[in-house]
Amino acid sequence: GDFTLPQGLQQWYLEVPTKRRLVGLISFLLRELVKVPKALVFFSSSDSVDFHFDLLSAACWPGMERSKKEKPSGPRFGAKGEIKMSDSESEEEEDEEDETGRIFAGTQIFKLHGNLTADQRAGFIKEFRKAPKAIMLATDVAARGLDIPTVGWIVQYDPPTAVEEYLQRVGRTARLGKAGNACLFLLPSETEYLEKLRVFGVELGTLDFQEIVQHALVDNEDAPDLLRKVKEAPAFLNGQLAHFVEANEGLLKLARQAYLASTRAYQTFPRELKSIFNVKALHTGHFASSFALKEPPKKVQQVVQYGEDHRKISSKWKKMPGMRLKELSQKSGTGKGDGKGGGKGGEKKLRMFSAADEFAM
């Protein structure tokens, strides 16, 4: 409890319906980056960082989708992990063209987690510092010792598993006497967490979800007229993002892995917080929707573990009703053999279901 919060720090929370989390994050960043051009967004897993990085880098407004091959807006890497910047005018022109219709046009997006090489992490931090308008998506590896004085917003998209972690995260802004802001995303079932923060003398103001969505999707002149015409803009945008993810195989794979990693992270809250962050109370279908997934959670689990041809798995599973997916995974693909058969990668798939996965990062 001896952690001192920065003087110029203003703290807020945003209560978001489970299935609108993704649209809530996009809307929040669109609205706030106009006034404060740098944000650091925290996620519970590196899989989630990777998915949101690829999605936010490429996602376009409904009706303004790019026809040519998607290119992420972040920096490109060389063979040794070094950052490659544009080395010709034609490339720069191409990049400018590429911005058309992109939701985060004019905003550079970066990522930071423990699975990146040291060179990649250093490169992203350097470029984030230099960029006039940027978003850094990160796991807690970024909260410790990272010093970027220009970060004006700390967004805790996934709540921290300990109050000390909350304090560590928000301490990344309002440095050296500057003003800074922090926003904690909470589901309606999680607002009791605010009481836990009050014990530490942390008081959070309230932000209004409807107001943020209205500002970013309807009143925003960069948003297409289409969003002003539909009955519910957030639902419409989420549906369009789900189409986009479904049509991009790599992104779909990342979405599934991010959803499962985030569900596992939800199970790692300490006992004293489990009543607030209760995985059993989580609407898994709505939670999957917040990763722009159309598939039911059970199918997502099966596809990640067994590949696309999950119909065989389903019938196999039905014959063993007493077995859970985790037990099945232990039976498949981890036995001794030549390693060339259907069990290839079995150990990796099993590792994905380990609760201690990447949450230390």
C-alpha positions as CSV (number, residue, x, y, z in Angstrom):
1,G,0.0,0.0,0.0
2,D,2.9,2.6,-0.1
3,F,2.5,3.1,-3.8
4,T,2.0,6.8,-4.5
5,L,-0.1,7.7,-7.5
6,P,1.0,10.5,-9.8
7,Q,-0.3,14.0,-8.9
8,G,-1.7,14.8,-12.3
9,L,-3.5,11.5,-12.8
10,Q,-7.3,11.4,-13.5
11,Q,-8.8,7.9,-13.2
12,W,-12.0,6.6,-14.8
13,Y,-13.9,3.4,-15.4
14,L,-16.1,2.4,-18.3
15,E,-18.8,-0.2,-17.8
16,V,-19.3,-2.1,-21.1
17,P,-21.7,-4.9,-22.1
18,T,-19.7,-8.1,-22.7
19,K,-20.5,-8.4,-26.4
20,R,-19.7,-4.7,-27.0
21,R,-16.2,-4.7,-25.5
22,L,-14.4,-4.6,-28.8
23,V,-16.5,-1.8,-30.2
24,G,-16.2,0.0,-26.9
25,L,-12.4,-0.1,-27.1
26,I,-12.4,1.2,-30.7
27,S,-14.9,4.0,-29.9
28,F,-13.0,5.0,-26.8
29,L,-9.6,5.2,-28.6
30,L,-11.2,7.1,-31.5
31,R,-12.7,9.7,-29.2
32,E,-9.8,10.2,-26.9
33,L,-6.8,10.1,-29.3
34,V,-8.2,13.3,-30.9
35,K,-7.3,15.2,-27.6
36,V,-4.5,13.0,-26.2
37,P,-2.6,11.4,-29.1
38,K,-0.8,8.5,-27.2
39,A,-2.4,5.5,-25.5
40,L,-1.1,2.4,-23.8
41,V,-3.6,-0.4,-23.7
42,F,-3.2,-3.4,-21.4
43,F,-4.3,-7.0,-22.3
44,S,-4.2,-10.2,-20.2
45,S,-2.3,-12.3,-22.8
46,S,0.2,-12.0,-25.7
47,D,-2.3,-13.8,-27.9
48,S,-4.8,-11.1,-27.2
49,V,-2.3,-8.4,-28.0
50,D,-1.4,-10.1,-31.3
51,F,-5.0,-10.4,-32.4
52,H,-6.0,-6.8,-31.5
53,F,-2.8,-5.5,-33.1
54,D,-3.6,-7.2,-36.4
55,L,-7.2,-6.3,-36.3
56,L,-6.9,-2.6,-35.4
57,S,-4.0,-2.2,-37.9
58,A,-6.1,-3.4,-40.8
59,A,-9.8,-2.8,-39.9
60,C,-11.8,-0.5,-42.2
61,W,-15.0,1.4,-41.7
62,P,-18.1,-0.5,-43.1
63,G,-18.5,0.1,-46.8
64,M,-14.9,1.4,-47.1
65,E,-13.1,-1.9,-47.1
66,R,-9.9,-2.1,-49.1
67,S,-9.9,-4.5,-52.0
68,K,-6.2,-5.1,-52.2
69,K,-4.3,-7.3,-49.8
70,E,-4.4,-6.1,-46.2
71,K,-1.2,-4.6,-44.9
72,P,-0.8,-3.9,-41.2
73,S,-0.1,-0.3,-40.3
74,G,2.7,-1.1,-37.8
75,P,6.4,-1.2,-38.7
76,R,7.8,-4.1,-40.8
77,F,10.5,-6.3,-39.5
78,G,13.8,-7.4,-41.1
79,A,15.3,-10.9,-40.9
80,K,17.0,-10.1,-37.5
81,G,13.9,-8.6,-36.0
82,E,15.1,-5.0,-36.7
83,I,12.5,-2.4,-37.7
84,K,12.4,-1.6,-41.4
85,M,11.1,1.8,-42.3
86,S,10.0,3.0,-45.7
87,D,13.0,3.4,-47.9
88,S,11.4,4.9,-51.0
89,E,8.8,7.5,-51.9
90,S,6.7,4.9,-53.8
91,E,6.4,2.9,-50.6
92,E,5.4,5.9,-48.6
93,E,2.8,6.8,-51.3
94,E,1.5,3.2,-51.1
95,D,1.2,3.5,-47.3
96,E,-0.8,6.7,-47.7
97,E,-3.1,5.1,-50.2
98,D,-3.4,2.2,-47.8
99,E,-4.9,4.5,-45.1
100,T,-8.1,5.0,-47.0
101,G,-11.1,3.8,-45.1
102,R,-9.0,2.5,-42.2
103,I,-10.7,3.1,-38.9
104,F,-7.4,4.2,-37.3
105,A,-6.1,6.1,-40.3
106,G,-3.3,8.4,-39.3
107,T,-2.6,6.4,-36.1
108,Q,0.4,4.1,-35.8
109,I,-0.2,0.9,-33.8
110,F,2.5,-1.0,-31.9
111,K,2.6,-4.0,-29.6
112,L,4.7,-5.2,-26.7
113,H,4.8,-8.6,-25.0
114,G,7.2,-11.2,-23.7
115,N,7.2,-13.3,-26.9
116,L,8.8,-10.6,-29.0
117,T,12.5,-10.5,-29.3
118,A,14.4,-7.8,-27.3
119,D,15.2,-6.0,-30.6
120,Q,11.5,-6.0,-31.6
121,R,10.5,-4.6,-28.3
122,A,13.1,-1.9,-28.3
123,G,12.2,-1.0,-31.9
124,F,8.5,-0.7,-31.1
125,I,9.2,1.4,-28.0
126,K,11.5,3.7,-30.0
127,E,9.0,4.2,-32.9
128,F,6.1,4.7,-30.4
129,R,8.1,7.5,-28.7
130,K,8.7,9.2,-32.1
131,A,5.1,8.8,-33.6
132,P,2.9,11.8,-33.4
133,K,-0.2,9.7,-32.8
134,A,0.0,6.1,-31.6
135,I,-1.4,3.2,-29.7
136,M,0.7,0.7,-27.9
137,L,-1.0,-2.7,-27.1
138,A,0.8,-4.5,-24.3
139,T,0.8,-7.2,-21.6
140,D,2.1,-6.3,-18.1
141,V,5.7,-6.8,-19.3
142,A,5.3,-3.2,-20.5
143,A,4.1,-1.9,-17.1
144,R,7.4,-2.6,-15.3
145,G,10.1,0.0,-15.9
146,L,8.7,1.3,-19.2
147,D,9.1,5.1,-19.3
148,I,7.3,6.9,-22.1
149,P,6.6,10.4,-20.8
150,T,4.2,11.3,-23.6
151,V,1.6,8.6,-22.8
152,G,-1.6,10.5,-22.0
153,W,-4.0,7.5,-21.6
154,I,-3.5,4.2,-19.8
155,V,-6.4,1.9,-20.9
156,Q,-6.9,-1.3,-18.8
157,Y,-8.9,-3.3,-21.3
158,D,-8.5,-6.5,-19.3
159,P,-8.6,-5.8,-15.6
160,P,-5.5,-6.5,-13.5
161,T,-5.4,-9.6,-11.3
162,A,-4.2,-7.6,-8.3
163,V,-4.7,-4.0,-7.1
164,E,-0.9,-3.5,-7.0
165,E,-0.9,-4.4,-10.7
166,Y,-3.5,-1.7,-11.3
167,L,-1.3,0.9,-9.6
168,Q,1.8,-0.3,-11.5
169,R,-0.1,0.1,-14.8
170,V,-1.5,3.6,-14.2
171,G,1.9,4.7,-13.0
172,R,2.9,4.7,-16.6
173,T,1.2,8.1,-17.2
174,A,1.2,11.6,-15.6
175,R,5.0,11.3,-15.3
176,L,7.2,14.2,-14.2
177,G,4.3,16.4,-13.1
178,K,2.5,16.1,-16.4
179,A,-1.3,15.4,-16.6
180,G,-2.4,11.9,-17.5
181,N,-5.6,9.7,-17.6
182,A,-6.4,6.1,-16.9
183,C,-9.5,4.1,-17.9
184,L,-10.5,0.7,-16.5
185,F,-12.9,-1.4,-18.6
186,L,-15.4,-3.4,-16.5
187,L,-18.3,-5.7,-17.3
188,P,-21.6,-4.9,-15.5
189,S,-20.9,-8.0,-13.3
190,E,-17.4,-6.6,-12.3
191,T,-18.2,-3.1,-10.9
192,E,-17.8,-4.4,-7.3
193,Y,-14.0,-4.2,-8.1
194,L,-14.3,-0.4,-7.6
195,E,-14.8,-1.1,-3.8
196,K,-11.5,-3.0,-3.7
197,L,-9.8,0.0,-5.3
198,R,-11.4,2.4,-2.8
199,V,-9.6,0.5,0.0
200,F,-6.4,1.7,-1.6
201,G,-7.7,5.2,-1.8
202,V,-8.3,4.9,-5.5
203,E,-11.5,6.7,-6.7
204,L,-12.6,6.4,-10.3
205,G,-14.9,8.7,-12.2
206,T,-17.6,7.3,-14.5
207,L,-17.5,7.4,-18.3
208,D,-20.7,6.8,-20.3
209,F,-20.6,4.0,-22.9
210,Q,-23.5,5.3,-25.0
211,E,-22.0,8.7,-25.1
212,I,-18.6,7.4,-26.2
213,V,-20.1,5.2,-28.9
214,Q,-22.3,8.1,-30.2
215,H,-19.3,10.4,-30.4
216,A,-17.0,7.9,-32.2
217,L,-19.4,6.2,-34.5
218,V,-22.3,8.6,-35.2
219,D,-21.0,12.1,-34.7
220,N,-17.6,11.4,-36.0
221,E,-17.1,13.0,-39.5
222,D,-14.6,10.3,-40.5
223,A,-17.1,7.6,-39.9
224,P,-19.3,6.6,-42.9
225,D,-22.9,7.8,-43.3
226,L,-23.8,4.1,-43.2
227,L,-23.3,4.1,-39.4
228,R,-25.7,7.0,-39.0
229,K,-28.4,5.2,-40.9
230,V,-28.4,1.9,-39.1
231,K,-30.5,1.3,-36.1
232,E,-27.7,0.3,-33.7
233,A,-24.2,1.4,-34.9
234,P,-22.2,-0.6,-32.3
235,A,-23.9,-3.9,-33.2
236,F,-23.6,-3.1,-36.9
237,L,-19.8,-2.4,-36.6
238,N,-19.2,-5.5,-34.6
239,G,-21.0,-7.6,-37.2
240,Q,-18.8,-6.0,-40.0
241,L,-15.7,-6.7,-38.0
242,A,-16.8,-10.3,-37.5
243,H,-17.2,-10.7,-41.3
244,F,-13.7,-9.2,-41.8
245,V,-12.2,-11.6,-39.3
246,E,-14.0,-14.6,-40.8
247,A,-12.7,-13.7,-44.3
248,N,-9.1,-13.5,-43.1
249,E,-7.8,-16.9,-42.1
250,G,-4.7,-15.6,-40.2
251,L,-6.9,-13.1,-38.2
252,L,-9.5,-15.8,-37.5
253,K,-6.9,-18.1,-36.1
254,L,-5.5,-15.2,-33.9
255,A,-9.1,-14.3,-32.7
256,R,-9.8,-17.9,-31.6
257,Q,-6.4,-18.1,-29.7
258,A,-7.0,-14.7,-28.1
259,Y,-10.5,-15.7,-26.9
260,L,-9.2,-18.9,-25.3
261,A,-6.2,-17.2,-23.7
262,S,-8.4,-14.4,-22.3
263,T,-10.9,-17.0,-20.9
264,R,-7.9,-18.8,-19.2
265,A,-6.7,-15.5,-17.9
266,Y,-10.1,-14.9,-16.3
267,Q,-9.5,-18.1,-14.3
268,T,-6.2,-16.8,-12.8
269,F,-7.8,-14.1,-10.5
270,P,-6.9,-14.7,-6.8
271,R,-9.4,-16.2,-4.4
272,E,-10.4,-12.8,-2.9
273,L,-11.4,-11.5,-6.4
274,K,-13.0,-14.7,-7.8
275,S,-16.5,-13.6,-6.7
276,I,-16.2,-10.4,-8.9
277,F,-14.3,-12.0,-11.8
278,N,-16.2,-15.2,-12.0
279,V,-15.6,-17.2,-15.1
280,K,-18.8,-19.2,-14.5
281,A,-20.8,-15.9,-14.7
282,L,-19.1,-14.9,-17.9
283,H,-21.4,-15.2,-21.0
284,T,-19.0,-17.1,-23.2
285,G,-21.0,-16.5,-26.4
286,H,-21.0,-12.7,-25.8
287,F,-17.3,-12.9,-24.8
288,A,-16.4,-14.7,-28.0
289,S,-18.3,-12.0,-29.9
290,S,-16.0,-9.4,-28.4
291,F,-13.2,-11.1,-30.3
292,A,-15.3,-10.6,-33.5
293,L,-16.0,-14.4,-33.6
294,K,-19.2,-15.7,-35.1
295,E,-18.5,-19.3,-33.9
296,P,-19.9,-20.7,-30.7
297,P,-17.3,-21.1,-27.9
298,K,-17.3,-24.9,-28.0
299,K,-16.5,-24.9,-31.7
300,V,-13.7,-22.4,-31.2
301,Q,-12.2,-24.7,-28.5
302,Q,-12.4,-27.7,-30.8
303,V,-11.0,-26.0,-33.9
304,V,-8.0,-24.6,-31.9
305,Q,-7.2,-28.1,-30.5
306,Y,-7.9,-30.3,-33.4
307,G,-7.9,-28.2,-36.6
308,E,-10.6,-27.3,-39.0
309,D,-11.9,-30.9,-39.5
310,H,-13.5,-30.9,-36.1
311,R,-16.5,-33.0,-37.2
312,K,-14.6,-36.2,-36.5
313,I,-13.7,-34.8,-33.1
314,S,-17.3,-34.0,-32.3
315,S,-18.4,-37.5,-33.0
316,K,-15.4,-38.9,-31.0
317,W,-16.3,-36.5,-28.2
318,K,-20.0,-37.7,-28.2
319,K,-18.9,-41.3,-27.6
320,M,-17.1,-40.2,-24.5
321,P,-19.6,-37.9,-22.8
322,G,-17.7,-38.0,-19.5
323,M,-14.6,-36.5,-20.9
324,R,-13.7,-32.9,-21.1
325,L,-11.8,-31.3,-24.0
326,K,-8.7,-31.0,-21.8
327,E,-8.7,-34.7,-21.1
328,L,-9.2,-35.5,-24.7
329,S,-6.2,-33.3,-25.6
330,Q,-4.0,-35.3,-23.2
331,K,-5.0,-38.5,-25.0
332,S,-4.4,-37.2,-28.5
333,G,-1.0,-36.4,-30.1
334,T,1.3,-36.5,-27.1
335,G,2.2,-40.2,-27.2
336,K,5.5,-41.6,-28.5
337,G,5.7,-42.0,-32.3
338,D,7.5,-40.7,-35.3
339,G,6.0,-37.3,-34.8
340,K,4.8,-37.2,-38.4
341,G,1.2,-38.3,-37.9
342,G,-1.9,-36.6,-36.7
343,G,-0.3,-35.9,-33.3
344,K,2.0,-33.3,-34.8
345,G,2.0,-30.3,-32.5
346,G,0.1,-32.1,-29.8
347,E,2.4,-30.8,-27.1
348,K,1.9,-27.3,-28.3
349,K,-1.8,-27.6,-28.3
350,L,-1.8,-29.1,-24.8
351,R,0.4,-26.2,-23.6
352,M,-2.2,-23.8,-24.9
353,F,-4.6,-25.1,-22.4
354,S,-2.2,-24.7,-19.4
355,A,-3.6,-22.1,-17.0
356,A,-0.2,-20.8,-16.2
357,D,0.3,-19.9,-19.9
358,E,1.6,-16.4,-20.6
359,F,0.0,-14.4,-17.8
360,A,3.3,-13.7,-16.0
361,M,4.2,-11.4,-18.8
